[in-house]
Amino acid sequence: MLFRPKYTIDTIYNLDPQKLNEMGIKAVFSDLDNTLLAWNKFETAKEMDNFNQELAKAGITLVVISNNNAQRVGKVLDPYYIEFVAKSRKPLPFAITKKREAMGLKKEQVMMVGDQLITDMQAGNLAGVNTVLVKPLVETDKWNTRINRFLEKIIFFFLGLSHRVTFKKELSNG
């Protein structure tokens, strides 16, 4: 389905690199705001750095796929040497597909992680990669994301997920 995640998990930081390897995952594509970092504060930057290093040790590449501009994303990620694609135009799948192909990976070797159905899950599903929905790191959102959150409630309702999505500590089917 277009918006339905394949997996749900509390936080991206609970992804286990060893389990990802067992699944054949070679790259974790991730949203930035409220998935890797709180959109309005950067306390999770150290956790993001540690996560990136753990993935790298397991031979998995972390790539941020963001709708933000390159200056904003680069300012946050460049100190940690994390690859990114800015202005990705999610929910369109083109940035995910282009980056996956540039890395020489098959669809099943990539996992798209994000906190929004309308942008992250839709883009990942349209690109044909594994999708993982996480809880937003903080309760608040930028003004433009609040519109998406309102629409997500409607989508959750129509998918029959409004009371059934449970975010688990470990990777599990959504």
C-alpha positions as CSV (number, residue, x, y, z in Angstrom):
1,M,0.0,0.0,0.0
2,L,1.0,3.5,-0.7
3,F,1.3,4.8,2.9
4,R,1.5,1.6,4.9
5,P,5.0,1.0,6.4
6,K,6.5,-2.5,6.2
7,Y,7.9,-2.1,9.7
8,T,7.4,0.1,12.8
9,I,9.9,0.8,15.5
10,D,10.1,3.3,18.4
11,T,13.2,5.1,17.1
12,I,15.7,4.7,14.4
13,Y,18.3,4.2,17.1
14,N,16.8,0.8,18.0
15,L,17.7,-0.6,14.6
16,D,20.2,-3.4,15.1
17,P,23.0,-3.4,12.5
18,Q,23.4,-7.2,12.9
19,K,19.7,-7.8,12.2
20,L,19.9,-5.4,9.2
21,N,22.8,-7.4,7.8
22,E,20.8,-10.6,8.3
23,M,18.1,-9.0,6.2
24,G,20.5,-8.1,3.5
25,I,20.3,-4.3,4.1
26,K,23.3,-2.4,2.7
27,A,21.9,1.2,3.2
28,V,19.6,2.9,5.6
29,F,18.0,5.9,4.0
30,S,16.6,8.2,6.6
31,D,14.6,11.4,7.0
32,L,16.4,14.0,9.1
33,D,13.9,16.1,11.1
34,N,12.2,14.2,13.9
35,T,13.7,10.9,12.7
36,L,17.5,11.3,13.2
37,L,17.4,14.7,15.0
38,A,14.7,16.7,16.7
39,W,13.7,19.4,14.2
40,N,14.2,22.2,16.8
41,K,17.2,21.1,18.8
42,F,20.3,19.0,18.1
43,E,20.8,17.1,21.3
44,T,20.6,13.8,19.4
45,A,23.5,14.6,17.2
46,K,25.9,12.5,19.3
47,E,23.4,9.6,19.1
48,M,23.2,10.1,15.4
49,D,27.0,10.0,15.1
50,N,27.2,6.8,17.2
51,F,24.4,5.2,15.1
52,N,26.2,6.1,11.9
53,Q,29.5,4.6,13.2
54,E,27.7,1.4,14.2
55,L,26.1,1.0,10.8
56,A,29.5,1.7,9.1
57,K,31.2,-1.1,11.2
58,A,28.5,-3.4,9.9
59,G,29.1,-2.4,6.3
60,I,25.8,-0.4,6.1
61,T,25.7,3.2,4.7
62,L,23.5,5.8,6.3
63,V,22.1,8.3,3.8
64,V,19.8,11.2,4.8
65,I,17.0,11.9,2.3
66,S,15.6,15.3,3.1
67,N,13.2,17.8,1.6
68,N,15.3,20.6,3.3
69,N,17.9,22.6,1.3
70,A,21.5,21.5,1.1
71,Q,22.8,24.3,3.3
72,R,20.5,23.3,6.2
73,V,21.2,19.6,5.9
74,G,24.9,20.0,5.2
75,K,25.3,22.2,8.3
76,V,24.0,19.4,10.5
77,L,25.5,16.4,8.7
78,D,28.9,17.4,7.3
79,P,30.7,17.4,10.7
80,Y,29.7,13.7,11.0
81,Y,30.5,12.7,7.4
82,I,27.0,11.5,6.7
83,E,25.9,11.4,3.1
84,F,22.7,13.2,2.1
85,V,20.3,14.1,-0.7
86,A,18.7,17.5,-0.2
87,K,15.6,18.9,-1.8
88,S,14.5,15.3,-2.4
89,R,10.9,16.3,-3.1
90,K,9.4,13.4,-1.1
91,P,6.8,11.9,-1.5
92,L,8.2,11.5,-5.0
93,P,10.4,8.5,-5.1
94,F,13.1,9.8,-7.6
95,A,15.7,10.8,-5.0
96,I,15.6,7.4,-3.3
97,T,15.7,5.6,-6.6
98,K,18.5,7.7,-8.0
99,K,20.7,7.4,-4.9
100,R,20.0,3.6,-4.6
101,E,21.0,3.1,-8.3
102,A,24.1,5.3,-7.9
103,M,25.1,3.1,-5.0
104,G,24.6,0.0,-7.1
105,L,22.0,-1.5,-4.7
106,K,18.9,-3.5,-5.3
107,K,15.6,-2.3,-3.9
108,E,15.6,-5.0,-1.2
109,Q,19.0,-3.9,0.1
110,V,17.7,-0.4,1.0
111,M,15.5,0.6,4.0
112,M,13.8,4.0,4.1
113,V,13.2,5.2,7.7
114,G,11.0,8.2,8.6
115,D,8.4,9.6,10.9
116,Q,5.8,10.6,8.3
117,L,3.4,8.6,6.2
118,I,2.8,11.2,3.6
119,T,6.4,12.0,2.8
120,D,8.7,9.2,4.0
121,M,6.6,6.1,3.8
122,Q,5.0,7.1,0.5
123,A,8.3,7.9,-1.1
124,G,9.9,4.7,0.1
125,N,6.9,2.6,-1.0
126,L,6.8,4.2,-4.4
127,A,10.6,3.5,-4.8
128,G,9.9,-0.1,-3.8
129,V,12.3,-0.2,-0.8
130,N,11.7,-1.5,2.7
131,T,9.9,1.2,4.8
132,V,10.1,1.8,8.5
133,L,7.9,4.2,10.4
134,V,9.3,5.6,13.6
135,K,7.7,7.8,16.3
136,P,8.7,11.5,15.9
137,L,11.5,12.4,18.3
138,V,9.6,15.4,19.6
139,E,5.9,16.1,19.8
140,T,6.1,19.5,18.0
141,D,6.6,20.1,14.3
142,K,7.4,22.9,12.0
143,W,4.4,24.7,10.6
144,N,4.5,22.9,7.2
145,T,4.7,19.5,8.9
146,R,1.6,20.2,11.0
147,I,-0.5,20.0,7.9
148,N,0.9,16.6,7.0
149,R,0.2,15.4,10.6
150,F,-3.4,16.4,10.3
151,L,-3.7,14.5,6.9
152,E,-1.9,11.5,8.4
153,K,-4.6,11.1,11.1
154,I,-7.2,10.8,8.2
155,I,-4.9,8.3,6.4
156,F,-4.4,6.2,9.6
157,F,-8.2,6.1,10.0
158,F,-8.8,4.9,6.5
159,L,-6.1,2.3,6.7
160,G,-7.7,1.0,9.8
161,L,-4.5,1.8,11.7
162,S,-5.7,4.7,13.9
163,H,-5.6,2.5,17.1
164,R,-3.5,-0.4,15.8
165,V,0.0,1.0,15.0
166,T,2.2,-0.1,17.8
167,F,5.8,1.1,17.8
168,K,8.0,-1.7,19.2
169,K,11.5,-1.6,20.6
170,E,12.8,-3.9,17.9
171,L,12.1,-4.1,14.2
172,S,8.7,-5.7,13.5
173,N,6.1,-5.7,10.8
174,G,3.8,-2.6,10.7
